[in-house]
Amino acid sequence: MTHMDNVCRSKRAAEVDVSGLVLEDRVHTSLYSDPALFEAELDKVFNNTWVWVAHESEVPESGSYKTAHIGRQPVIVSRDRKGEIHVLLNRCRHRAATVCEGKRGKVKSFVCPYHGWGYALDGELRAVPKPEEYEGVFDKKDFPLVTVRHEIYNGMIFATMKADMMPLADFLGGAKKWIDLFMKQSGGYPMKVLGDHRFRFPGNWKIQLENTTDAYHFPVVHKSFVSSLDEQTSKVFDFLDGDGFVEDLGNGHSVMVMIPALVDLEENLDAPIPDRFQDFAKELEREGRSDQEIRRLVRAVGGTGFNVNLFPNVACSMAFFRVLRPIAVEETEIHHVALGGEGAPAAFNQMRMRLHEHFQGPMGFGTPDDAEAWERVQKGSYAGLDEEWILINRGQQHLKTSQDGNVAGAVCSETGMRAAYRQYKAMMTAKA
């Protein structure tokens, strides 16, 4: 792509107007397929808000790193020799080559593969081949890897390209309560990423944004998952007519509570242990675990009963992180991140992985069905492109006020989608 192509692309993105494309009860189908809209989203949304890039456990010690993206921009999350975390643009200051291509790992420094410029874990430029040729031309201290502003909440690392972006705690707002509840599923141990898998589907990123706050699809799309469960567990997932709800948490965030009994995993520890966890409890007992710890681990191992959807790119989804990365207007990459406990019993983390695999991944009962549904949404969206709309009005006339003073609807309502698109519209129509 030439410089002129970039200029034209930026100009088209700047000229995009979504004010008539995002209404309170519907969004225009072109949001899934317009290339100019997509370019504008990368700039106006992803470059102008907090974007989740890592969990602290993914960079556990000095030298640890993880690569990620803020929209299209590649970044490195690293922990330096002093134990401090940094988020750095993954771009050599010389000729722009990426200096790190691994997904995650441990290194002593980052070295550009093109001309050998070497950078410390905090981004400082340390080594330049044939330095005598640069005498009087530049000073190394003026050319570190570019630092990206980041902040951390409860182990979750967010970064932003916007210098004057509000503090992360303010941005998360009402979602902080639900993040705290989500983190209780590590069973009293520090939360730890156990691994992840990634795949791409041929569809727009907003299809995924909608999905994690959509309980309505569950009994239809995930019929095979429900049929794979024992009778006791399948009843737990029969929640559309239950007491669950979707709550607008502000700034595009929402929570979808499907199983209210599993909101606070430190409550009801005296309840009978479900049949599906009896063997797990007995294994912990053989290890000499106390009754109280066994009950706490059993209560936590299956995950929470809700999804916290954090605009624009991550969901704390029942028992895992689901991260979206926009690739192109019709392509999105999904990261499913398995979670466990640092130092927790091996049986606990093993069961967490088995439960994750049961739903997620190419051999799971959930991911393949979800991915096909998302692909079919993208395909179908080309029918009647100029005249048809995506409806997000379910439950609009049956709203209530939550205990925290937020707008809430039934669990199968589209309250969370309306919250996300309200934030999307605000960002897409904001003056530069």
Secondary structure, DSSP 4 states (H G I P E B T S, - for coil): --HHHHHHHHHHHHH---TTTB-SSEEEGGGGT-HHHHHHHHHHTGGGS-EEEEEGGGS-STTEEEEEEETTEEEEEEE-TTS-EEEEES--TTT---S---SEEE-S-EE-TTT--EE-TTS-EEE-SSGGGGTTT--GGG-PPPB-EEEEETTEEEEES-TTPPPHHHHHTTHHHHHHHHGGGGTTS-EEEEEEEEEEESS-HHHHHHHTT--TTHHHHTHHHHHTS-HHHHHHT--TTSS-EEEEEETTEEEEES-GGGS-TTS-TTSPPPGGGHHHHHHHHHTT--HHHHHHHHHHHT--SEEEEETTTEEEETTEEEEEEEEETTEEEEEEEEEEETT--HHHHHHHHHHHHHHSSTTSSSHHHHHHHHHHHHHHTTTTTTT-EEE--TTTTS-EE-TTS-EEEETTS-HHHHHHHHHHHHHHTS--
